[in-house]
Amino acid sequence: MRVKFPLSEDLWQRAEKIIPCGTQTLSKGPDQFVRGVTPKYLQKGKGSHVWDVDGNEYIDYPLALGPILLGYDYPPVVDAVIKQLREGTTFTLMHTLEVEVAELLVDMIPCAEMVRFAKNGADATSASVKIARAATGRDHIAYCGYHGCQDWFAVTTPRNKGIPKVYAEFMHAFEYNNISSLEKLFSEYPDKIACVIMEVPGKEPAVTNGKNFLQQIKDAAHKNGALFIMDEIVTGFRFALGGAQEYYNVTPDLACFGKGMANGIPISAVVGKKEYMNELKEVFFSMTYSGDTLGLAAAKATINELRTKPVLKHIWDIGRKLHEGVNKIAKDLNVPFEIGGQYVRGHIAAKDSEGRDSLEFKSLFLQETVKRGILFGGPVFISYSHSEEDIKKTIDASYEALKIMKKAIDAGSVDPFMEGEKVGVVFRQRN
């Protein structure tokens, strides 16, 4: 039998021997896509398109799990990085870009009075929690969503091997759009919670008595002497120039940014009010590459594009066309499927005949779209490079996929229609 992706398969066999899990990022692993139908390795990208190592082309929607905001090989960012690469990537002393990019963030982000840089989202969220603990003298954390792989949060996940179990005693989950679940935590742990940290998912925050859920969270935190931290690693620079806090008009005490900040070049930041950020004068947060000039140069170029080009309008408008186009087809075919969430940060939701989330039906959709040149995954992101033609091709491919899903629903099983292995589960905290 002919292997569809020979170079991908060869690389995977080599990787399994020398790389634990075979991948650097669990959400990019083969079990997150339909094996046998989806390639395992990509070689290059241009605009909104990517090519696998065997030469097949796809329109990309996971966009490297969110960092690609402008598009692959986006000239102004690439040019800035190449120029800076020739001048130097890291130095014995500080670099001017540290000040310049910090000033840009302070100018754009509502809560940002001071800034510190890092490389990964988990660096920033961990720093924000340490700041909150230092500022309040408390140890407990109320959280909602996913906040990275470092011990303080990873202890709450099934992947907590190697972490002292005592860490879990300080972690308390609350539910999105359920303020009473947070208030209950403050009641159960009086004067112990240092901060409330939360992601802003695709679902709109509920409004009660004229206040949206984010404002209610902030009010509850401050009433109980805790800081309010917004984890904007994903939403930052996508929802608005100043992130979800600007979009929803709620200013946190601290916030964490990354992903789309530099269009795929590694960089993250923790920002916030001076009274709290100054805790970093004593809180230990220092690393060799936090002042890496390539990430800073890319961030400066990306932010310039965001400020001078209609990037945000484009991704909201074209994201709406994608969501509405695919969801209308699903409705017309009476298939329990949708691209949910915000137009700029969506997700695929496939249901079974009982209305429950179904990885099986999601797998079938992913299979049929990737066969037609559309690379979907878990998240559905839009870049500035996605074109009207891309959206039309995606809607057309989705129509064909949804017709096959309809047949599977009528047959009562996806099994006769699957050509590869169904998608597996990688832990992702959801509250």
Contacts in CASP RR format, 6 or more apart in sequence:
PFRMAT RR
TARGET T0000
AUTHOR 0000-0000-0000
METHOD contacts of the structure
MODEL  1
MRVKFPLSEDLWQRAEKIIPCGTQTLSKGPDQFVRGVTPKYLQKGKGSHV
WDVDGNEYIDYPLALGPILLGYDYPPVVDAVIKQLREGTTFTLMHTLEVE
VAELLVDMIPCAEMVRFAKNGADATSASVKIARAATGRDHIAYCGYHGCQ
DWFAVTTPRNKGIPKVYAEFMHAFEYNNISSLEKLFSEYPDKIACVIMEV
PGKEPAVTNGKNFLQQIKDAAHKNGALFIMDEIVTGFRFALGGAQEYYNV
TPDLACFGKGMANGIPISAVVGKKEYMNELKEVFFSMTYSGDTLGLAAAK
ATINELRTKPVLKHIWDIGRKLHEGVNKIAKDLNVPFEIGGQYVRGHIAA
KDSEGRDSLEFKSLFLQETVKRGILFGGPVFISYSHSEEDIKKTIDASYE
ALKIMKKAIDAGSVDPFMEGEKVGVVFRQRN
3 9 0 8 1.000
4 36 0 8 1.000
4 37 0 8 1.000
4 54 0 8 1.000
5 36 0 8 1.000
5 39 0 8 1.000
5 40 0 8 1.000
5 52 0 8 1.000
5 53 0 8 1.000
5 54 0 8 1.000
5 56 0 8 1.000
6 54 0 8 1.000
7 41 0 8 1.000
7 53 0 8 1.000
7 54 0 8 1.000
8 39 0 8 1.000
8 40 0 8 1.000
8 41 0 8 1.000
8 52 0 8 1.000
8 53 0 8 1.000
8 54 0 8 1.000
9 40 0 8 1.000
11 40 0 8 1.000
11 41 0 8 1.000
11 53 0 8 1.000
12 22 0 8 1.000
12 30 0 8 1.000
12 40 0 8 1.000
12 41 0 8 1.000
15 22 0 8 1.000
15 23 0 8 1.000
16 22 0 8 1.000
21 29 0 8 1.000
22 29 0 8 1.000
23 29 0 8 1.000
23 30 0 8 1.000
25 65 0 8 1.000
26 32 0 8 1.000
26 426 0 8 1.000
26 427 0 8 1.000
27 65 0 8 1.000
27 378 0 8 1.000
27 426 0 8 1.000
27 428 0 8 1.000
28 65 0 8 1.000
29 40 0 8 1.000
29 426 0 8 1.000
30 38 0 8 1.000
30 40 0 8 1.000
31 421 0 8 1.000
31 423 0 8 1.000
31 424 0 8 1.000
31 426 0 8 1.000
32 377 0 8 1.000
32 378 0 8 1.000
32 423 0 8 1.000
32 424 0 8 1.000
32 426 0 8 1.000
33 366 0 8 1.000
33 370 0 8 1.000
33 377 0 8 1.000
33 423 0 8 1.000
34 363 0 8 1.000
34 366 0 8 1.000
34 367 0 8 1.000
34 370 0 8 1.000
34 418 0 8 1.000
34 419 0 8 1.000
34 420 0 8 1.000
34 421 0 8 1.000
34 422 0 8 1.000
34 423 0 8 1.000
35 420 0 8 1.000
35 421 0 8 1.000
36 419 0 8 1.000
36 420 0 8 1.000
36 421 0 8 1.000
37 367 0 8 1.000
37 370 0 8 1.000
37 371 0 8 1.000
37 419 0 8 1.000
37 420 0 8 1.000
38 366 0 8 1.000
38 367 0 8 1.000
38 370 0 8 1.000
38 375 0 8 1.000
39 52 0 8 1.000
39 53 0 8 1.000
39 54 0 8 1.000
39 56 0 8 1.000
41 52 0 8 1.000
41 53 0 8 1.000
42 50 0 8 1.000
42 51 0 8 1.000
42 52 0 8 1.000
42 53 0 8 1.000
43 51 0 8 1.000
43 52 0 8 1.000
43 53 0 8 1.000
43 55 0 8 1.000
44 50 0 8 1.000
44 51 0 8 1.000
44 72 0 8 1.000
44 73 0 8 1.000
45 51 0 8 1.000
45 60 0 8 1.000
45 72 0 8 1.000
45 73 0 8 1.000
46 72 0 8 1.000
46 73 0 8 1.000
47 71 0 8 1.000
47 72 0 8 1.000
47 73 0 8 1.000
47 74 0 8 1.000
47 383 0 8 1.000
47 385 0 8 1.000
48 59 0 8 1.000
48 60 0 8 1.000
48 71 0 8 1.000
48 72 0 8 1.000
48 383 0 8 1.000
48 385 0 8 1.000
48 386 0 8 1.000
48 387 0 8 1.000
48 390 0 8 1.000
49 57 0 8 1.000
49 58 0 8 1.000
49 59 0 8 1.000
49 60 0 8 1.000
49 72 0 8 1.000
50 57 0 8 1.000
50 58 0 8 1.000
50 60 0 8 1.000
50 72 0 8 1.000
50 375 0 8 1.000
51 57 0 8 1.000
51 58 0 8 1.000
52 58 0 8 1.000
56 373 0 8 1.000
57 373 0 8 1.000
58 370 0 8 1.000
58 373 0 8 1.000
58 374 0 8 1.000
58 375 0 8 1.000
59 373 0 8 1.000
59 374 0 8 1.000
59 375 0 8 1.000
59 386 0 8 1.000
59 390 0 8 1.000
59 393 0 8 1.000
59 394 0 8 1.000
60 68 0 8 1.000
60 72 0 8 1.000
60 375 0 8 1.000
61 374 0 8 1.000
61 375 0 8 1.000
61 376 0 8 1.000
61 377 0 8 1.000
61 379 0 8 1.000
61 380 0 8 1.000
61 381 0 8 1.000
61 382 0 8 1.000
61 394 0 8 1.000
62 375 0 8 1.000
62 376 0 8 1.000
62 377 0 8 1.000
62 378 0 8 1.000
62 379 0 8 1.000
62 380 0 8 1.000
62 381 0 8 1.000
63 69 0 8 1.000
63 71 0 8 1.000
63 379 0 8 1.000
63 381 0 8 1.000
63 383 0 8 1.000
64 264 0 8 1.000
65 259 0 8 1.000
65 379 0 8 1.000
66 234 0 8 1.000
66 259 0 8 1.000
66 260 0 8 1.000
66 379 0 8 1.000
66 381 0 8 1.000
67 258 0 8 1.000
67 259 0 8 1.000
67 260 0 8 1.000
67 262 0 8 1.000
67 263 0 8 1.000
67 264 0 8 1.000
68 260 0 8 1.000
68 263 0 8 1.000
68 264 0 8 1.000
68 381 0 8 1.000
68 383 0 8 1.000
69 237 0 8 1.000
69 238 0 8 1.000
69 259 0 8 1.000
69 260 0 8 1.000
69 263 0 8 1.000
69 264 0 8 1.000
69 302 0 8 1.000
69 311 0 8 1.000
69 315 0 8 1.000
69 383 0 8 1.000
69 384 0 8 1.000
70 77 0 8 1.000
70 263 0 8 1.000
70 302 0 8 1.000
70 305 0 8 1.000
70 311 0 8 1.000
70 383 0 8 1.000
70 384 0 8 1.000
70 385 0 8 1.000
71 263 0 8 1.000
71 383 0 8 1.000
71 384 0 8 1.000
71 385 0 8 1.000
72 385 0 8 1.000
74 263 0 8 1.000
74 305 0 8 1.000
74 384 0 8 1.000
74 385 0 8 1.000
76 301 0 8 1.000
76 304 0 8 1.000
76 305 0 8 1.000
77 262 0 8 1.000
77 263 0 8 1.000
77 265 0 8 1.000
77 298 0 8 1.000
77 301 0 8 1.000
77 302 0 8 1.000
77 305 0 8 1.000
79 301 0 8 1.000
80 297 0 8 1.000
80 298 0 8 1.000
80 300 0 8 1.000
80 301 0 8 1.000
81 265 0 8 1.000
81 294 0 8 1.000
81 295 0 8 1.000
81 297 0 8 1.000
81 298 0 8 1.000
81 301 0 8 1.000
83 297 0 8 1.000
84 97 0 8 1.000
84 293 0 8 1.000
84 294 0 8 1.000
84 296 0 8 1.000
84 297 0 8 1.000
85 294 0 8 1.000
87 293 0 8 1.000
88 293 0 8 1.000
89 292 0 8 1.000
89 293 0 8 1.000
89 294 0 8 1.000
90 288 0 8 1.000
90 289 0 8 1.000
90 291 0 8 1.000
90 292 0 8 1.000
90 293 0 8 1.000
91 293 0 8 1.000
94 291 0 8 1.000
95 291 0 8 1.000
95 293 0 8 1.000
95 296 0 8 1.000
97 291 0 8 1.000
97 293 0 8 1.000
97 296 0 8 1.000
97 297 0 8 1.000
97 300 0 8 1.000
98 117 0 8 1.000
98 291 0 8 1.000
98 296 0 8 1.000
100 296 0 8 1.000
100 300 0 8 1.000
101 115 0 8 1.000
101 117 0 8 1.000
101 296 0 8 1.000
101 299 0 8 1.000
101 300 0 8 1.000
101 303 0 8 1.000
102 114 0 8 1.000
102 115 0 8 1.000
102 117 0 8 1.000
104 299 0 8 1.000
104 300 0 8 1.000
104 303 0 8 1.000
105 112 0 8 1.000
105 115 0 8 1.000
105 257 0 8 1.000
105 269 0 8 1.000
105 271 0 8 1.000
106 112 0 8 1.000
106 113 0 8 1.000
106 114 0 8 1.000
106 115 0 8 1.000
106 271 0 8 1.000
108 241 0 8 1.000
108 242 0 8 1.000
108 303 0 8 1.000
109 242 0 8 1.000
109 243 0 8 1.000
109 245 0 8 1.000
109 246 0 8 1.000
109 255 0 8 1.000
109 257 0 8 1.000
109 271 0 8 1.000
110 242 0 8 1.000
110 245 0 8 1.000
110 246 0 8 1.000
110 251 0 8 1.000
111 230 0 8 1.000
111 245 0 8 1.000
111 251 0 8 1.000
111 252 0 8 1.000
111 253 0 8 1.000
111 254 0 8 1.000
111 255 0 8 1.000
111 271 0 8 1.000
111 272 0 8 1.000
111 273 0 8 1.000
112 255 0 8 1.000
112 271 0 8 1.000
112 272 0 8 1.000
113 271 0 8 1.000
113 272 0 8 1.000
113 273 0 8 1.000
113 274 0 8 1.000
113 277 0 8 1.000
114 271 0 8 1.000
114 272 0 8 1.000
114 273 0 8 1.000
114 274 0 8 1.000
114 277 0 8 1.000
114 278 0 8 1.000
115 269 0 8 1.000
115 270 0 8 1.000
115 271 0 8 1.000
115 272 0 8 1.000
115 277 0 8 1.000
116 127 0 8 1.000
116 269 0 8 1.000
116 270 0 8 1.000
116 271 0 8 1.000
116 277 0 8 1.000
116 280 0 8 1.000
116 285 0 8 1.000
116 290 0 8 1.000
117 267 0 8 1.000
117 268 0 8 1.000
117 269 0 8 1.000
117 290 0 8 1.000
117 291 0 8 1.000
117 296 0 8 1.000
118 124 0 8 1.000
118 127 0 8 1.000
118 267 0 8 1.000
118 268 0 8 1.000
118 269 0 8 1.000
118 270 0 8 1.000
118 285 0 8 1.000
118 287 0 8 1.000
118 290 0 8 1.000
119 266 0 8 1.000
119 267 0 8 1.000
119 268 0 8 1.000
119 287 0 8 1.000
119 289 0 8 1.000
119 290 0 8 1.000
119 292 0 8 1.000
120 266 0 8 1.000
120 268 0 8 1.000
121 148 0 8 1.000
121 233 0 8 1.000
121 256 0 8 1.000
121 258 0 8 1.000
121 259 0 8 1.000
121 268 0 8 1.000
122 147 0 8 1.000
122 148 0 8 1.000
122 149 0 8 1.000
122 150 0 8 1.000
122 153 0 8 1.000
123 150 0 8 1.000
123 268 0 8 1.000
123 287 0 8 1.000
123 290 0 8 1.000
124 233 0 8 1.000
124 256 0 8 1.000
124 257 0 8 1.000
124 258 0 8 1.000
124 268 0 8 1.000
124 269 0 8 1.000
124 270 0 8 1.000
125 147 0 8 1.000
125 148 0 8 1.000
125 150 0 8 1.000
125 153 0 8 1.000
125 197 0 8 1.000
125 229 0 8 1.000
125 231 0 8 1.000
125 233 0 8 1.000
125 256 0 8 1.000
125 270 0 8 1.000
126 150 0 8 1.000
126 152 0 8 1.000
126 153 0 8 1.000
127 256 0 8 1.000
127 270 0 8 1.000
127 280 0 8 1.000
127 283 0 8 1.000
127 285 0 8 1.000
128 195 0 8 1.000
128 197 0 8 1.000
128 229 0 8 1.000
128 231 0 8 1.000
128 254 0 8 1.000
128 255 0 8 1.000
128 256 0 8 1.000
128 270 0 8 1.000
129 141 0 8 1.000
129 152 0 8 1.000
129 194 0 8 1.000
129 195 0 8 1.000
129 197 0 8 1.000
129 229 0 8 1.000
130 279 0 8 1.000
130 283 0 8 1.000
130 284 0 8 1.000
130 285 0 8 1.000
131 227 0 8 1.000
131 254 0 8 1.000
131 270 0 8 1.000
131 276 0 8 1.000
131 277 0 8 1.000
131 279 0 8 1.000
131 280 0 8 1.000
131 283 0 8 1.000
132 138 0 8 1.000
132 141 0 8 1.000
132 194 0 8 1.000
132 195 0 8 1.000
132 197 0 8 1.000
132 226 0 8 1.000
132 227 0 8 1.000
132 229 0 8 1.000
132 253 0 8 1.000
132 254 0 8 1.000
132 276 0 8 1.000
133 139 0 8 1.000
133 194 0 8 1.000
133 195 0 8 1.000
134 279 0 8 1.000
134 282 0 8 1.000
134 283 0 8 1.000
135 194 0 8 1.000
135 227 0 8 1.000
135 275 0 8 1.000
135 276 0 8 1.000
135 279 0 8 1.000
136 194 0 8 1.000
136 195 0 8 1.000
136 225 0 8 1.000
136 226 0 8 1.000
136 227 0 8 1.000
137 194 0 8 1.000
138 191 0 8 1.000
138 192 0 8 1.000
138 193 0 8 1.000
138 194 0 8 1.000
138 226 0 8 1.000
139 170 0 8 1.000
139 192 0 8 1.000
139 194 0 8 1.000
140 170 0 8 1.000
140 171 0 8 1.000
140 172 0 8 1.000
140 189 0 8 1.000
140 192 0 8 1.000
140 193 0 8 1.000
140 194 0 8 1.000
141 152 0 8 1.000
141 170 0 8 1.000
141 171 0 8 1.000
141 172 0 8 1.000
141 193 0 8 1.000
141 194 0 8 1.000
141 195 0 8 1.000
141 197 0 8 1.000
142 172 0 8 1.000
142 173 0 8 1.000
142 174 0 8 1.000
142 182 0 8 1.000
142 185 0 8 1.000
142 186 0 8 1.000
142 193 0 8 1.000
142 195 0 8 1.000
142 196 0 8 1.000
142 197 0 8 1.000
142 226 0 8 1.000
143 153 0 8 1.000
143 156 0 8 1.000
143 171 0 8 1.000
143 172 0 8 1.000
143 173 0 8 1.000
143 174 0 8 1.000
143 196 0 8 1.000
143 197 0 8 1.000
143 198 0 8 1.000
143 431 0 8 1.000
144 173 0 8 1.000
144 174 0 8 1.000
144 175 0 8 1.000
144 176 0 8 1.000
144 196 0 8 1.000
144 197 0 8 1.000
144 198 0 8 1.000
144 199 0 8 1.000
144 431 0 8 1.000
145 176 0 8 1.000
145 198 0 8 1.000
145 199 0 8 1.000
145 201 0 8 1.000
145 231 0 8 1.000
145 429 0 8 1.000
145 430 0 8 1.000
145 431 0 8 1.000
146 153 0 8 1.000
146 199 0 8 1.000
146 428 0 8 1.000
146 429 0 8 1.000
146 430 0 8 1.000
147 153 0 8 1.000
147 197 0 8 1.000
147 199 0 8 1.000
147 231 0 8 1.000
147 429 0 8 1.000
148 154 0 8 1.000
151 163 0 8 1.000
151 164 0 8 1.000
151 167 0 8 1.000
152 167 0 8 1.000
152 170 0 8 1.000
152 171 0 8 1.000
153 171 0 8 1.000
154 160 0 8 1.000
154 163 0 8 1.000
155 163 0 8 1.000
155 164 0 8 1.000
155 165 0 8 1.000
155 167 0 8 1.000
155 168 0 8 1.000
155 171 0 8 1.000
156 168 0 8 1.000
156 171 0 8 1.000
156 173 0 8 1.000
156 429 0 8 1.000
157 427 0 8 1.000
157 429 0 8 1.000
158 427 0 8 1.000
159 427 0 8 1.000
160 168 0 8 1.000
172 185 0 8 1.000
172 188 0 8 1.000
172 189 0 8 1.000
172 193 0 8 1.000
173 429 0 8 1.000
173 431 0 8 1.000
174 181 0 8 1.000
174 182 0 8 1.000
174 184 0 8 1.000
174 185 0 8 1.000
174 196 0 8 1.000
174 431 0 8 1.000
175 181 0 8 1.000
175 431 0 8 1.000
176 198 0 8 1.000
176 201 0 8 1.000
176 203 0 8 1.000
176 213 0 8 1.000
176 431 0 8 1.000
177 203 0 8 1.000
177 205 0 8 1.000
177 206 0 8 1.000
177 213 0 8 1.000
179 208 0 8 1.000
179 213 0 8 1.000
179 216 0 8 1.000
179 217 0 8 1.000
179 220 0 8 1.000
182 196 0 8 1.000
182 217 0 8 1.000
182 220 0 8 1.000
183 220 0 8 1.000
185 193 0 8 1.000
186 193 0 8 1.000
186 220 0 8 1.000
186 223 0 8 1.000
186 224 0 8 1.000
186 226 0 8 1.000
190 224 0 8 1.000
191 224 0 8 1.000
191 225 0 8 1.000
193 224 0 8 1.000
193 226 0 8 1.000
194 226 0 8 1.000
194 227 0 8 1.000
195 221 0 8 1.000
195 226 0 8 1.000
195 227 0 8 1.000
195 228 0 8 1.000
195 229 0 8 1.000
195 253 0 8 1.000
195 254 0 8 1.000
196 217 0 8 1.000
196 220 0 8 1.000
196 221 0 8 1.000
196 226 0 8 1.000
196 227 0 8 1.000
196 228 0 8 1.000
196 229 0 8 1.000
197 229 0 8 1.000
197 230 0 8 1.000
197 231 0 8 1.000
198 217 0 8 1.000
198 229 0 8 1.000
198 230 0 8 1.000
198 231 0 8 1.000
199 231 0 8 1.000
199 233 0 8 1.000
199 234 0 8 1.000
199 235 0 8 1.000
200 214 0 8 1.000
200 230 0 8 1.000
200 231 0 8 1.000
200 232 0 8 1.000
200 235 0 8 1.000
200 239 0 8 1.000
200 244 0 8 1.000
200 248 0 8 1.000
201 341 0 8 1.000
201 430 0 8 1.000
202 340 0 8 1.000
202 341 0 8 1.000
202 342 0 8 1.000
202 345 0 8 1.000
202 346 0 8 1.000
202 347 0 8 1.000
203 341 0 8 1.000
205 212 0 8 1.000
205 213 0 8 1.000
205 214 0 8 1.000
205 248 0 8 1.000
206 212 0 8 1.000
206 213 0 8 1.000
207 213 0 8 1.000
208 216 0 8 1.000
211 219 0 8 1.000
212 248 0 8 1.000
212 250 0 8 1.000
214 230 0 8 1.000
214 244 0 8 1.000
214 245 0 8 1.000
214 248 0 8 1.000
214 250 0 8 1.000
215 248 0 8 1.000
215 250 0 8 1.000
217 228 0 8 1.000
218 228 0 8 1.000
218 250 0 8 1.000
218 251 0 8 1.000
218 252 0 8 1.000
221 227 0 8 1.000
221 228 0 8 1.000
222 228 0 8 1.000
227 253 0 8 1.000
227 254 0 8 1.000
227 276 0 8 1.000
228 252 0 8 1.000
228 253 0 8 1.000
228 254 0 8 1.000
229 252 0 8 1.000
229 253 0 8 1.000
229 254 0 8 1.000
229 255 0 8 1.000
229 256 0 8 1.000
230 244 0 8 1.000
230 245 0 8 1.000
230 250 0 8 1.000
230 252 0 8 1.000
230 254 0 8 1.000
230 255 0 8 1.000
230 256 0 8 1.000
231 255 0 8 1.000
231 256 0 8 1.000
232 243 0 8 1.000
232 244 0 8 1.000
232 245 0 8 1.000
232 255 0 8 1.000
232 256 0 8 1.000
232 257 0 8 1.000
232 258 0 8 1.000
233 256 0 8 1.000
233 257 0 8 1.000
233 258 0 8 1.000
233 259 0 8 1.000
233 268 0 8 1.000
234 259 0 8 1.000
234 345 0 8 1.000
235 243 0 8 1.000
235 244 0 8 1.000
235 247 0 8 1.000
235 345 0 8 1.000
236 242 0 8 1.000
236 243 0 8 1.000
236 244 0 8 1.000
236 257 0 8 1.000
236 258 0 8 1.000
236 259 0 8 1.000
236 260 0 8 1.000
236 261 0 8 1.000
237 243 0 8 1.000
237 257 0 8 1.000
237 259 0 8 1.000
237 260 0 8 1.000
237 261 0 8 1.000
237 302 0 8 1.000
237 303 0 8 1.000
237 306 0 8 1.000
238 259 0 8 1.000
238 260 0 8 1.000
238 312 0 8 1.000
238 315 0 8 1.000
238 344 0 8 1.000
238 345 0 8 1.000
238 381 0 8 1.000
239 246 0 8 1.000
239 247 0 8 1.000
239 342 0 8 1.000
239 344 0 8 1.000
239 345 0 8 1.000
240 246 0 8 1.000
240 247 0 8 1.000
240 312 0 8 1.000
241 306 0 8 1.000
241 307 0 8 1.000
241 312 0 8 1.000
245 251 0 8 1.000
245 252 0 8 1.000
245 255 0 8 1.000
252 272 0 8 1.000
253 272 0 8 1.000
253 273 0 8 1.000
253 276 0 8 1.000
254 270 0 8 1.000
254 271 0 8 1.000
254 272 0 8 1.000
254 273 0 8 1.000
254 276 0 8 1.000
254 277 0 8 1.000
255 270 0 8 1.000
255 271 0 8 1.000
255 272 0 8 1.000
256 268 0 8 1.000
256 269 0 8 1.000
256 270 0 8 1.000
256 271 0 8 1.000
257 268 0 8 1.000
257 269 0 8 1.000
257 270 0 8 1.000
257 271 0 8 1.000
258 267 0 8 1.000
258 268 0 8 1.000
258 269 0 8 1.000
260 302 0 8 1.000
261 267 0 8 1.000
261 268 0 8 1.000
261 269 0 8 1.000
261 299 0 8 1.000
261 302 0 8 1.000
261 303 0 8 1.000
262 295 0 8 1.000
262 298 0 8 1.000
262 299 0 8 1.000
262 302 0 8 1.000
263 298 0 8 1.000
263 301 0 8 1.000
263 302 0 8 1.000
264 298 0 8 1.000
265 294 0 8 1.000
265 295 0 8 1.000
265 297 0 8 1.000
265 298 0 8 1.000
265 299 0 8 1.000
266 292 0 8 1.000
266 295 0 8 1.000
267 292 0 8 1.000
267 295 0 8 1.000
267 296 0 8 1.000
267 298 0 8 1.000
267 299 0 8 1.000
270 277 0 8 1.000
271 277 0 8 1.000
305 311 0 8 1.000
305 384 0 8 1.000
306 312 0 8 1.000
309 384 0 8 1.000
311 384 0 8 1.000
314 384 0 8 1.000
315 343 0 8 1.000
315 344 0 8 1.000
315 382 0 8 1.000
315 383 0 8 1.000
315 384 0 8 1.000
315 386 0 8 1.000
316 343 0 8 1.000
316 344 0 8 1.000
318 382 0 8 1.000
318 386 0 8 1.000
318 387 0 8 1.000
318 388 0 8 1.000
318 391 0 8 1.000
319 343 0 8 1.000
319 344 0 8 1.000
319 382 0 8 1.000
319 386 0 8 1.000
319 391 0 8 1.000
320 343 0 8 1.000
321 388 0 8 1.000
321 391 0 8 1.000
322 339 0 8 1.000
322 343 0 8 1.000
322 380 0 8 1.000
322 382 0 8 1.000
322 391 0 8 1.000
322 394 0 8 1.000
322 395 0 8 1.000
323 338 0 8 1.000
323 339 0 8 1.000
323 340 0 8 1.000
323 341 0 8 1.000
323 343 0 8 1.000
323 346 0 8 1.000
325 395 0 8 1.000
325 398 0 8 1.000
326 338 0 8 1.000
326 339 0 8 1.000
326 394 0 8 1.000
326 395 0 8 1.000
326 398 0 8 1.000
326 402 0 8 1.000
327 338 0 8 1.000
327 339 0 8 1.000
327 340 0 8 1.000
329 395 0 8 1.000
329 398 0 8 1.000
329 399 0 8 1.000
329 402 0 8 1.000
330 336 0 8 1.000
330 337 0 8 1.000
330 338 0 8 1.000
330 402 0 8 1.000
333 402 0 8 1.000
333 403 0 8 1.000
333 405 0 8 1.000
333 406 0 8 1.000
334 406 0 8 1.000
335 402 0 8 1.000
335 405 0 8 1.000
335 406 0 8 1.000
335 409 0 8 1.000
336 350 0 8 1.000
336 351 0 8 1.000
336 352 0 8 1.000
336 353 0 8 1.000
336 355 0 8 1.000
336 361 0 8 1.000
336 409 0 8 1.000
337 348 0 8 1.000
337 349 0 8 1.000
337 350 0 8 1.000
337 351 0 8 1.000
337 361 0 8 1.000
337 365 0 8 1.000
337 402 0 8 1.000
337 405 0 8 1.000
338 349 0 8 1.000
339 346 0 8 1.000
339 347 0 8 1.000
339 348 0 8 1.000
339 349 0 8 1.000
339 380 0 8 1.000
340 346 0 8 1.000
340 347 0 8 1.000
340 348 0 8 1.000
340 349 0 8 1.000
340 380 0 8 1.000
341 347 0 8 1.000
343 382 0 8 1.000
344 381 0 8 1.000
344 382 0 8 1.000
345 379 0 8 1.000
345 380 0 8 1.000
345 381 0 8 1.000
346 379 0 8 1.000
346 380 0 8 1.000
346 381 0 8 1.000
347 378 0 8 1.000
347 379 0 8 1.000
347 380 0 8 1.000
348 362 0 8 1.000
348 365 0 8 1.000
348 366 0 8 1.000
348 376 0 8 1.000
348 377 0 8 1.000
348 378 0 8 1.000
348 380 0 8 1.000
349 357 0 8 1.000
349 362 0 8 1.000
350 357 0 8 1.000
350 358 0 8 1.000
350 359 0 8 1.000
350 361 0 8 1.000
350 362 0 8 1.000
350 364 0 8 1.000
350 365 0 8 1.000
350 405 0 8 1.000
351 357 0 8 1.000
351 358 0 8 1.000
351 361 0 8 1.000
352 358 0 8 1.000
352 360 0 8 1.000
352 361 0 8 1.000
353 409 0 8 1.000
353 412 0 8 1.000
359 422 0 8 1.000
359 423 0 8 1.000
359 424 0 8 1.000
359 425 0 8 1.000
360 414 0 8 1.000
360 422 0 8 1.000
361 405 0 8 1.000
361 408 0 8 1.000
361 409 0 8 1.000
361 414 0 8 1.000
362 423 0 8 1.000
363 414 0 8 1.000
363 418 0 8 1.000
363 422 0 8 1.000
363 423 0 8 1.000
364 401 0 8 1.000
364 404 0 8 1.000
364 405 0 8 1.000
364 408 0 8 1.000
364 414 0 8 1.000
364 417 0 8 1.000
364 418 0 8 1.000
365 376 0 8 1.000
365 398 0 8 1.000
365 401 0 8 1.000
365 402 0 8 1.000
365 405 0 8 1.000
366 376 0 8 1.000
366 377 0 8 1.000
366 423 0 8 1.000
367 401 0 8 1.000
367 418 0 8 1.000
367 419 0 8 1.000
367 420 0 8 1.000
368 397 0 8 1.000
368 400 0 8 1.000
368 401 0 8 1.000
368 404 0 8 1.000
368 405 0 8 1.000
369 375 0 8 1.000
369 376 0 8 1.000
369 394 0 8 1.000
369 397 0 8 1.000
369 398 0 8 1.000
369 401 0 8 1.000
370 376 0 8 1.000
372 396 0 8 1.000
372 397 0 8 1.000
372 400 0 8 1.000
372 401 0 8 1.000
373 393 0 8 1.000
373 397 0 8 1.000
374 393 0 8 1.000
374 394 0 8 1.000
374 397 0 8 1.000
374 398 0 8 1.000
404 417 0 8 1.000
407 417 0 8 1.000
408 414 0 8 1.000
408 416 0 8 1.000
408 417 0 8 1.000
411 417 0 8 1.000
414 422 0 8 1.000
END
